[in-house]
Amino acid sequence: MARTTGFGGSDRADAIAEEAIRAIREAGAVIVDPAPIPTQSELGGATELTVLLFEFKHGLDAYLATREGVPVRTLADVIAFNQAHADLELRWFGQELLMQAQATSGPDDPAYREALDRSHLLSRQQGLDAVLDELRLDALLAPTGSPAWPTDPLNGDHFTTASSTAAAQAGYPIVSVPAGFCLELPVNVSFIGRAFSEPTLIRLAYAFEQLTRTRRPPRFLPTLPVP
């Protein structure tokens, strides 16, 4: 159980994750708890943001260059379009991250290469690989995040926690599956694996779904109950 990630953002989500552990253990799985990611506190932050900004510009420019019949062909075009239509596009939020990405150069920039190498070292060899190898684990389990949250134009995104950082930085597979509900809001747990462990994660996720039968079809409720 990867208690260094995903936990702590919501008592209700934590309780659902604990119930998931109980169900898996009672089904016969061997649970190693805790199984901390050694470098969790060093993940994310400036290193991840540097990689994101460089790759966002490079990837978006490459994608937009293939589009036909659209008024934007580069990230610079997107920024200019937003500025030209600021009353609509920038009414609630700015485009600071887009502008930071536009200010980067290309993937050969030493700043990008250094950040990418450090990101991979912390998330792969010293992070996920380290804990999975040391404890001889098939996968890590953690809450995917807090219960689903609303996003509004005044306060923005009410994101509190997630367990995807290590896998995202490493480029390793992660599978999120339904685990429960809090006031009708879905809560998931994530199975996190090493490189090329998709077959194992899919088997684990499928077995968990068949064991718990937690998923409900969306009902598109107009309101949510408030305690």
Secondary structure by P-SEA (a helix, b strand, c coil): ccccccccccaaaaaaaaaaaaaaaaaccccccccccccccccccaaaaaaaaaaaaaaaaaaaaaccccccccaaaaaaaaaaacccccccccaaaaaaaaaccccccaaaaaaaaaaaaaaccccaaaaaaaaccccccccccccbbbbccccccccccccaaaaaaacbbbbbbbccccccbbbbbbbbbcccaaaaaaaaaaaaaaacccccccccccccccc
